[in-house]
Amino acid sequence: MNITELLADLQARHDEATARAGELPAQIEHFTAALTETEARLADLATTRKVITELAPTGDAPDPPGSTTAYQAILSAFNQHPDQAFRVRELHELLGMPTDDPALNVTRSRLGRLTRQGFLTQPGRGIYQKRT
């Protein structure tokens, strides 16, 4: 590589760095705006939680999951088949529930809640079983 090529290469690198430096302030402005917006949203959510907590009746424990019909049906199915693992669709078919995607997603949420509360385990992805 001769000096002319070396200088041309250095100029090209300089031009690239200059262009990149010109782009960065716009990106900083974008991220600063996004951060401000997200922080405001977090403050709104915290305020909403505080207001709801203040308005919620005290001394009453939330209803256990078994108190509603859908949760009762789900827990009953797992109690009748304690050693069997179910996928959401299989559980719906067993209970005679609709197998469309929205209905499956609601049950998926319920199963997740029951898992977090310790009623069920999740031995595999998308598979639920009664905790023994």
MOCORHU-V328981 format. One record per helix or strand of 3 or more residues. SS is the DSSP state (alpha for helix, beta for strand). FROM is the first residue (numbers start at 1). TO is the last residue. If there is no record, write none. Layout:
# MOCORHU-V328981
((SS/FROM/TO) (SS/FROM/TO))
This chain:
# MOCORHU-V328981
((alpha/3/55) (alpha/65/67) (alpha/69/80) (alpha/88/95) (alpha/101/116) (beta/120/124) (beta/127/130))
